[in-house]
């Protein structure tokens, strides 16, 4: 029944999905944290930029952002991200698009964690002479990350599923392979079941493990 799978590199496709997820998650965490810092910062221009970025990007379909990364940046503006090979370039552009999109949701998850930190702690830190960056980095963010593990887990799971959009620009991940398999094989239900099972194997353990970590790391108030 599943003999046809031997003709396709299913594990390789899911490995590409894992790479997309991990690289995009790392980049989104960095950029999302910076955006969260801007949104709660004292500089009006930076607060305005952070707010505008989050509100605009969250309301743009991910497919549009991915296609812009490929057609707009690469084909029109000649941005190659240091890759001449089409496959490598598409992969890097997909990671960039996923980072730009996901970081808006990471920002809001972290900001929700920041809102759980008592205001008195920040005021006490400022009273002993700490700067805004020191208060944010030493007092607020460590507690905010612990409180935001749950929301960040949801963002990571959504990111894992959103990597399927990279197939639109030719990245050979799981959804791209699924399309190829459906075109070549008359086994739609089996192929869909295999790909769905693969994503369940990626997302279910992630949710369970990070859910447990979130409970262990939660700040007791």
C-alpha positions in Angstrom: 0.0 0.0 0.0 2.8 2.4 0.9 5.4 1.0 -1.6 5.2 4.3 -3.6 6.9 6.2 -0.7 10.2 4.5 -1.6 10.3 6.6 -4.8 10.2 9.9 -2.8 12.5 11.5 -0.3 9.9 12.0 2.4 12.4 12.2 5.3 14.4 14.8 3.3 11.3 16.9 2.7 10.4 16.9 6.4 14.0 17.7 7.3 13.8 20.8 5.1 10.6 21.6 7.0 12.4 21.2 10.3 15.3 23.5 9.1 12.8 26.1 8.0 11.1 26.0 11.3 14.2 26.2 13.5 15.9 28.9 11.5 12.8 31.0 11.2 12.0 30.5 14.9 15.5 31.7 16.0 15.3 34.8 13.7 11.7 35.5 14.8 12.6 35.3 18.5 15.4 37.8 18.0 13.4 40.3 15.9 10.2 39.8 17.8 12.0 40.5 21.1 13.4 43.7 19.6 9.9 44.7 18.4 8.5 44.0 21.9 11.2 46.2 23.4 10.3 49.0 21.0 6.6 48.7 21.8 7.2 49.2 25.6 10.1 51.6 25.2 10.1 55.3 26.1 10.9 56.6 22.6 7.7 57.6 20.7 9.2 57.0 17.3 10.3 53.4 18.1 6.9 52.7 19.8 5.2 53.9 16.7 7.4 51.8 14.4 6.8 48.7 16.5 3.1 49.2 16.7 2.8 49.9 13.0 4.9 46.9 12.0 3.0 44.4 14.1 -0.5 45.7 13.1 0.4 45.8 9.4 2.4 42.5 9.1 -0.2 40.5 11.1 -2.9 41.6 8.6 -0.9 40.6 5.4 -1.3 37.0 4.2 1.8 35.0 4.7 1.7 33.9 1.0 1.9 37.5 -0.1 5.0 38.0 2.1 6.7 34.9 0.8 6.0 35.8 -2.8 7.3 39.3 -2.2 10.5 37.8 -0.8 11.0 35.8 -4.0 9.5 38.0 -6.7 10.1 41.4 -5.2 13.4 41.0 -3.4 15.1 38.4 -5.6 13.6 38.9 -9.1 13.0 42.6 -9.1 15.6 44.0 -6.7 18.3 41.3 -7.2 18.6 40.4 -3.6 20.1 36.9 -3.5 21.2 36.6 0.2 24.6 35.3 -1.0 23.2 32.3 -2.8 23.5 31.7 -6.6 21.8 28.3 -6.5 18.0 28.7 -7.1 17.1 26.1 -4.4 19.4 27.6 -1.7 18.2 31.2 -2.6 14.5 30.1 -2.4 15.2 28.5 1.0 16.9 31.6 2.4 14.2 33.9 1.1 11.5 31.7 2.6 13.3 31.9 6.0 13.4 35.7 5.6 9.7 35.9 4.8 8.8 33.6 7.7 10.9 35.7 10.1 9.3 38.9 9.0 5.8 37.4 9.4 6.2 35.3 12.6 8.1 38.0 14.5 5.0 40.1 14.7 3.3 37.3 16.6 6.4 36.6 18.8 6.4 40.3 19.7 2.8 40.2 21.0 3.5 36.9 22.9 6.5 38.5 24.6 4.6 41.7 25.3 1.9 39.7 27.0 4.6 38.2 29.2 5.9 41.7 29.9 2.5 42.8 31.1 2.5 40.0 33.7 5.6 41.6 35.4 4.5 43.8 38.3 5.1 47.5 37.6 6.7 47.9 41.0 9.6 45.8 40.0 10.5 48.1 37.1 10.0 51.2 39.2 12.3 49.8 41.9 14.9 49.0 39.3 14.7 52.5 37.9 14.9 53.9 41.5 18.3 52.3 42.0 19.6 53.9 38.8 19.2 51.2 36.1 18.6 52.4 32.6 15.6 51.3 30.5 17.7 48.7 28.7 19.1 47.3 31.9 15.6 47.2 33.5 14.3 45.4 30.4 17.2 43.0 30.0 17.8 42.2 33.7 14.4 42.5 35.3 11.5 42.4 32.9 12.5 40.1 30.0 13.7 37.1 32.1 10.3 37.0 33.8 8.4 37.8 30.6 10.0 34.9 28.7 9.0 32.5 31.5 5.4 33.7 31.4 5.3 33.7 27.6 6.4 30.1 27.0 2.8 29.0 26.4 2.0 31.7 23.8 5.4 31.2 22.2 4.7 27.5 21.9 1.5 28.2 20.0 3.5 30.5 17.7 6.1 27.8 17.1 3.4 25.2 16.2 1.8 27.7 13.8 5.2 28.4 12.3 5.8 24.7 11.7 2.5 24.5 9.7 3.1 27.8 8.0 6.4 26.5 6.4 4.1 24.8 3.8 3.7 28.2 2.2 7.3 28.0 1.2 6.3 25.5 -1.5 4.9 28.5 -3.4 8.4 29.6 -4.3 9.7 26.1 -5.0 11.3 25.2 -1.6 11.3 21.4 -1.5 9.7 20.9 1.9 6.8 18.6 2.8 4.0 20.4 1.1 6.0 20.7 -2.1 6.7 17.0 -2.1 3.0 16.3 -1.4 2.0 18.3 -4.5 4.5 16.3 -6.6 3.3 13.0 -5.2 -0.3 13.8 -5.8 0.5 14.7 -9.4 2.3 11.4 -10.0 0.3 9.0 -7.9 -3.4 8.2 -7.8 -3.4 7.9 -4.0 -4.7 11.2 -2.7 -5.9 9.9 0.7 -2.8 7.9 1.5 -0.5 10.8 0.5 -2.5 13.3 2.6 -2.5 10.9 5.5 1.3 10.4 5.4 2.0 14.2 5.2 -0.6 14.9 7.9 1.0 12.2 10.2 4.4 13.8 9.6 3.2 17.2 10.8 1.5 15.6 13.8 4.9 14.0 14.7 6.5 17.4 14.5 3.9 19.5 16.3 2.4 17.2 19.0 5.7 16.5 20.8 6.6 20.2 20.6 3.4 21.2 22.2 3.6 18.6 25.0 7.3 19.2 25.8 7.1 23.0 25.8 3.8 22.9 27.7 5.5 20.9 30.4 8.4 23.4 30.4 6.0 26.3 30.6 4.4 24.9 33.7 7.8 24.2 35.3 9.2 27.7 34.5 6.1 29.6 35.3 6.7 32.5 37.7 4.8 31.9 41.0 3.0 35.1 42.1 
